[in-house]
């Protein structure tokens, strides 16, 4: 005896038949926005994506993040990166001082230091041939310090010997710091062709070209040549 098809099976065949017909006529049916569906892709050339992955030394699991702070950033290959603007305020942590692990500023931004704890600070740093000095009153803010040179700066405090931390000035607004496991994620990246750079005490320079296409995420895991790693 022949059994009639289950109502769900009839409904599913009808949906499939309708979808095929629509594709044949050049129309795409709406599809739920679930991971892996083409409907989740950016729909316009100006859409934004992300680049993410992990950075390892050689074929092992060692991360360069264990050798010190590290920043990954992207620079466009077809046009110069835009300069940053505005001021990045840094605060002392209720008397604990300016002991940030790492601060990243974009070339063209300025840093301003603010004391909210009633503790004065006298910061200094050596940047190339320049010697920076920044005084911070007990309750108030310092002058704005322009970040006009790409690279690393280490700040110290002459009043508090344990106070020191690094600032990296990135030429691009598309950057991310490596986490302790060597992972990174750069959000809000426009579509296009880039050169990926890594900057740290262990390695500094271009690593590989990256194409950011019509995907919500571009995966770029990186294996660095152990011979090119500078170790302390």
C-alpha positions as CSV (number, residue, x, y, z in Angstrom):
1,X,0.0,0.0,0.0
2,X,1.4,3.4,-1.0
3,X,1.6,5.9,1.8
4,X,1.1,9.6,1.2
5,X,4.1,11.8,1.8
6,X,4.5,13.5,5.2
7,X,3.2,17.1,5.2
8,X,6.7,18.4,6.1
9,X,8.3,16.5,3.1
10,X,5.7,18.0,0.7
11,X,6.4,21.5,2.2
12,X,10.2,21.0,1.8
13,X,9.9,19.8,-1.8
14,X,7.8,22.8,-2.6
15,X,10.3,25.2,-1.1
16,X,13.2,23.6,-3.0
17,X,11.2,23.7,-6.3
18,X,10.3,27.4,-5.7
19,X,14.0,28.2,-4.9
20,X,15.1,26.5,-8.1
21,X,12.5,28.4,-10.1
22,X,13.5,31.7,-8.7
23,X,17.2,31.1,-9.4
24,X,16.4,30.1,-12.9
25,X,14.5,33.5,-13.4
26,X,17.5,35.4,-11.8
27,X,15.8,35.9,-8.4
28,X,17.3,34.7,-5.1
29,X,14.9,33.7,-2.4
30,X,15.4,35.1,1.1
31,X,17.6,32.9,3.3
32,X,17.8,33.0,7.0
33,X,20.9,34.9,8.2
34,X,22.8,32.0,9.7
35,X,26.6,31.4,9.8
36,X,27.8,30.2,6.4
37,X,25.0,31.7,4.4
38,X,25.8,34.0,1.5
39,X,23.2,36.4,2.9
40,X,25.6,37.2,5.7
41,X,28.2,38.6,3.3
42,X,28.7,42.4,2.9
43,X,26.4,43.6,0.2
44,X,28.3,46.7,-1.1
45,X,31.9,47.5,-2.1
46,X,32.2,49.7,0.9
47,X,31.4,47.0,3.4
48,X,33.7,46.2,6.3
49,X,35.2,42.9,7.2
50,X,37.7,41.6,9.7
51,X,41.1,39.9,9.6
52,X,42.0,37.5,12.3
53,X,44.3,34.6,13.1
54,X,47.3,33.7,15.3
55,X,51.0,34.2,15.1
56,X,53.4,31.4,15.9
57,X,57.1,30.8,15.7
58,X,58.0,28.1,13.2
59,X,55.8,25.1,13.2
60,X,55.4,24.9,17.0
61,X,53.0,26.6,19.3
62,X,55.3,29.2,20.8
63,X,53.8,32.8,20.5
64,X,55.9,35.9,20.0
65,X,53.6,37.5,22.5
66,X,55.7,35.7,25.2
67,X,58.7,37.8,24.0
68,X,57.0,41.1,24.7
69,X,54.1,43.3,23.5
70,X,53.3,42.9,19.8
71,X,51.1,44.7,17.4
72,X,49.7,43.5,14.0
73,X,48.5,46.1,11.6
74,X,47.4,46.4,7.9
75,X,48.5,49.0,5.4
76,X,46.8,49.5,2.0
77,X,49.0,48.6,-1.0
78,X,47.1,50.9,-3.4
79,X,46.9,54.0,-1.3
80,X,48.5,55.6,1.8
81,X,46.9,55.0,5.1
82,X,44.9,57.9,6.5
83,X,46.4,59.8,9.5
84,X,44.7,59.5,12.9
85,X,43.1,62.5,14.5
86,X,42.0,63.6,18.0
87,X,43.4,63.0,21.4
88,X,43.8,59.8,23.4
89,X,43.4,60.4,27.1
90,X,45.3,58.1,29.5
91,X,44.4,58.1,33.2
92,X,46.3,57.0,36.3
93,X,44.6,54.2,38.0
94,X,43.5,55.7,41.4
95,X,47.1,56.3,42.5
96,X,48.6,53.1,41.0
97,X,50.2,55.3,38.3
98,X,50.5,55.1,34.6
99,X,51.4,51.4,34.4
100,X,49.6,50.4,31.2
101,X,50.9,47.2,29.6
102,X,50.7,48.7,26.1
103,X,49.0,51.7,24.5
104,X,48.5,51.9,20.7
105,X,48.0,55.3,19.0
106,X,47.5,56.1,15.4
107,X,50.0,58.3,13.6
108,X,48.7,61.9,13.9
109,X,46.9,61.3,17.2
110,X,48.0,63.0,20.5
111,X,48.3,61.6,24.0
112,X,47.1,63.5,27.0
113,X,47.8,62.3,30.5
114,X,45.2,62.9,33.3
115,X,45.6,62.5,37.0
116,X,42.4,61.7,39.0
117,X,44.1,60.4,42.1
118,X,45.8,63.5,43.6
119,X,49.2,62.2,42.6
120,X,51.5,64.2,40.4
121,X,53.7,62.5,37.7
122,X,56.7,63.6,35.7
123,X,56.9,61.5,32.6
124,X,59.8,61.3,30.2
125,X,60.7,59.3,27.1
126,X,63.4,59.2,24.4
127,X,62.0,59.2,20.9
128,X,64.9,59.1,18.4
129,X,66.9,62.3,18.9
130,X,64.0,63.9,21.0
131,X,63.7,63.8,24.7
132,X,60.1,64.1,25.8
133,X,59.1,65.5,29.2
134,X,55.5,65.6,30.3
135,X,54.4,67.1,33.7
136,X,51.1,66.0,35.1
137,X,49.6,68.0,38.0
138,X,48.1,66.4,41.1
139,X,44.5,67.0,39.8
140,X,44.5,67.8,36.2
141,X,45.9,67.0,32.8
142,X,49.2,67.3,30.9
143,X,49.7,69.1,27.6
144,X,48.9,67.1,24.5
145,X,51.8,65.1,23.1
146,X,51.6,64.6,19.3
147,X,52.4,61.1,18.1
148,X,54.1,62.1,14.8
149,X,56.5,59.3,14.3
150,X,55.8,55.6,13.7
151,X,57.4,53.2,16.1
152,X,57.8,52.4,19.8
153,X,58.2,54.8,22.7
154,X,58.8,53.8,26.3
155,X,57.6,56.2,29.0
156,X,59.1,56.4,32.5
157,X,58.2,58.5,35.5
158,X,61.1,60.3,37.4
159,X,58.9,60.5,40.5
160,X,57.9,56.8,40.5
161,X,60.6,54.4,39.4
162,X,58.3,51.5,38.9
163,X,56.2,53.4,36.4
164,X,57.0,52.5,32.8
165,X,55.2,51.2,29.8
166,X,55.3,51.2,26.0
167,X,53.4,53.1,23.4
168,X,53.3,52.0,19.8
169,X,52.5,54.5,17.1
170,X,50.8,52.7,14.2
171,X,50.8,54.1,10.7
172,X,47.4,52.5,10.2
173,X,44.1,52.6,12.1
174,X,43.6,48.9,11.3
175,X,45.6,47.2,14.1
176,X,45.3,44.8,16.9
177,X,47.5,43.7,19.8
178,X,48.4,40.1,20.2
179,X,46.8,38.4,23.2
180,X,49.0,36.1,25.4
181,X,48.1,33.1,23.1
182,X,49.3,35.0,20.0
183,X,45.9,35.6,18.6
184,X,44.7,38.8,17.0
185,X,41.5,40.3,15.4
186,X,41.4,43.5,13.4
187,X,37.8,44.7,13.0
188,X,36.2,47.2,10.6
189,X,38.6,46.6,7.7
190,X,37.4,47.9,4.2
191,X,37.7,45.5,1.3
192,X,40.9,45.7,-0.6
193,X,44.6,44.6,-0.7
194,X,46.9,45.1,2.2
195,X,50.3,44.3,3.5
196,X,50.3,42.8,7.0
197,X,53.0,43.9,9.4
198,X,54.1,42.8,12.9
199,X,55.9,45.0,15.2
200,X,57.5,43.9,18.5
201,X,60.9,43.6,20.2
202,X,61.2,40.1,18.6
203,X,60.4,41.0,14.9
204,X,59.5,44.2,13.1
205,X,58.4,44.5,9.5
206,X,56.1,43.2,6.7
207,X,55.0,39.6,6.9
208,X,52.6,38.8,4.0
209,X,50.1,40.3,1.6
210,X,46.4,40.0,2.6
211,X,43.4,40.3,0.4
212,X,40.2,41.3,2.2
213,X,37.3,40.2,0.1
214,X,33.6,39.6,0.4
215,X,33.7,37.6,3.5
216,X,32.8,38.6,7.1
217,X,36.2,37.2,8.2
218,X,39.5,36.7,6.6
219,X,41.6,34.1,8.4
220,X,45.4,34.8,8.3
221,X,47.4,32.5,10.6
222,X,51.1,33.4,10.5
223,X,54.2,31.2,11.0
224,X,57.4,33.2,11.5
225,X,60.8,32.0,10.6
226,X,62.6,31.2,13.9
227,X,65.9,32.4,12.4
228,X,64.5,36.0,12.1
229,X,63.3,36.2,15.7
230,X,65.2,38.4,18.1
231,X,65.3,36.9,21.6
232,X,66.3,38.8,24.8
